[in-house]
Amino acid sequence: MKEGIHPEDYRYVVFKDMSNDVAFRTKSCAAAKETIKWEDGEEYPLIKLEISSSSHPFYTGKMKLVDTAGRVDKFRNRYKTHRASQVKPEETEDEG
């Protein structure tokens, strides 16, 4: 492997899916502001997730829309006027 390109702070981190409270520990170099006490009694950095493989419809087989922050509604409202401007008014036929 090349030297000097890999992160130095690679350590164990707990990721917690906030939609269903499932947590898992793995190695990461992601920055964390909080810590959590894990099953082994040690304290690890905590990274909160909105969605993970334990709640994503593709992995669970349950097709439901997970919209914790209202992002779908924000997107629809933002582009409602844009879509209306793209629709051309019906052209009137010229009488010949």
N, C-alpha and C positions, 0 to 999 in steps of 0.2 A: 504494500500500500504506500501511497505517497505520504511523505512526512509534511506536517505543518498545515494540512487542509482539514483535519478532523477536529471536531469540538473537544475541548478539554474537560468540560463539566458534564460528561455523560454519566448519569447516575440513575438509580431507581426512582420512579415517580409513580404516584397513584393517579389514575384517570377515573373520574366519576361521572357517569351519565346522569344528568339531573332530571331527565324525564322519567326514569324508572329506578333511580338510586342503585344501579349496578356499578360496582367499582372493580378495577383491575390494576395490578401492579406490573409495570414493565420498565425498561430502560428508555430514557429520553434525555435530551438536553434542553427541552422547552422550559422557559422561565415560569415560575410559580410564585404567587403571592401568599398562599395559604399552605398549611401543613395538616396532615391527618395521621392519627395513630392507626397503624395497620394491624392485621390479625397476628403478626409475629411479635407485637409489642413495640416495634420500632416506629419512629415518626418519619414520614416521608413528605416531600412536596406534593401538593394537591392541585390538579388541573381539572377544572369543571368543563364538561362537554354538554352541548345541547342534544346531540345525537351520536350514537355509537352503533356498533354491530348488534348490540343487545336490544336496540329500539328501532333500528332502520328497517323499513318495510321490506327491502330486498332480502335481508337476512332472516327476518322473523316470519315472512310469508303473509303477514297481515298488511293489507293495502289500506293504510290510513294516512291522512295528511297530518304531519306533525308541523304545526305552525306556532311555535312558542312566542314569537315576537311579532306576530301579525305581518310577516314579511310578504305573504301572498297578497293580502289586501293593499299593502303599501305599493306593491308593484302594479297591481291592477289600477289603482287610483292614479299613479304617476303616468301610466301610459294610456289612460282612457282618452285624454285629449289628443294625444299623438295618433292613436288609431282612428279617431274621428276625423282628423285632418287628412288621413291617407285615403279615406273612402271618397271616391269621386261622385259628385252629384250626377244624377241621370242626365244624359245628354238629350236635348230635345231634337226631334227629327225635323229637318228642313223640308218645307213643303215645296215641291218641285214643280 
